[in-house]
Amino acid sequence: MRVASWNLMGRSGRAAASLGSLLRDRGGADLVLLQEASPRGMEKFIEAAGLDWSLHIRDVAPEMLSERGRSGKKGGRGRPRSVALAGRGEPARNPEVFPDAPLPEKVMAATVRLDGVDTTVVTYHAPTGVQHKLKKPAQAVQLARWLASVQGPVVLGGDFNTPKVDPPDRGGIRTHWHSGDTKLNGLPGDDLLVGPEPVHGLRDVLRLHLADHSDELAMIRVERPDGPLMTSYRTGGAGKRRYRYDAIWVTSQFTVGSVEYVYDEAIEAGTDHALVLAGLTVGP
């Protein structure tokens, strides 16, 4: 099966259709985990992408988008930008939201049948630390601990707005709000979710792929010894600083067959984040 994770930058109308067309042209996906997804853009996106269904958090808990300042630009004005799921085949079931999260509109889980196996799927958009400060690590820690309690296969896709350092050696990963940083005042950091030793059992599909493809990993060590492993987002003047903020994580029931980061084409299609694609096989 193919799983995608993508930040759509709140696109709607023809812009959403353009993003959906890119996904279709790259082979499509059986499951798509979306961030910054505009409810107005979902129909155009899934039609262009050749998908059968979508589930936006507004469909599940519209009250989470009603508070001024959430999921929109400039203090709440503009398009709601929150999370969604989409896919082919049987629709998602048993959606779960997290009303006690600092920004609950940015995370949603559900059950999806993948290759005949009921799987917990989670889409997540990390708050930015610049805007939300300690809410960013608090949100990550809450999700990390929840993931540790889930039984069975799990797929997590997200725009994590971290790590700050993404080197070839997993032990060197540093998140923006890493446990032990003085700005956390002794609180746990977002490394509990996507750091070198997360508290749950999921693992980054790109690192799993590279562990089985030593030639690719060796090339990265030479070309980018300090990382990132791939580019999914750029900041700074002329986009000079590159980060891999976007990723897919899975539990041990999955075998990773392929991983792609489609950056340049995604930017041309109208978003500011790479499309992340993973070919996965799930066991019992």
Buried (B, 14 or more C-beta within 10 A) or exposed (E): BBBBBBBBBBBBEEBBBBBBBBBBEBEBBBBBBBBBBBBBBBBBBBBBBEBEBBBBBBBBBEEBBEEEEBBBEEEBEEBBBBBBBBBBEEBBEEBBBBEEBBBBBBBBBBBBBBEEBEBBBBBBBBBEBEEBEBBBBBBBBBBBBBBEEBEEBBBBBBBBBBBBBBBBEBEBBBBBBBBEBEEBEEEBBBBBBBBBEBBBBBBBBBBBBBEEEEEBBEEBEEEBEEBBBBBBBBEEEEEEEBBBBBBBBBBEBBEBBEBBBBBEEBBEBBBBBBBBBBBBEBEE
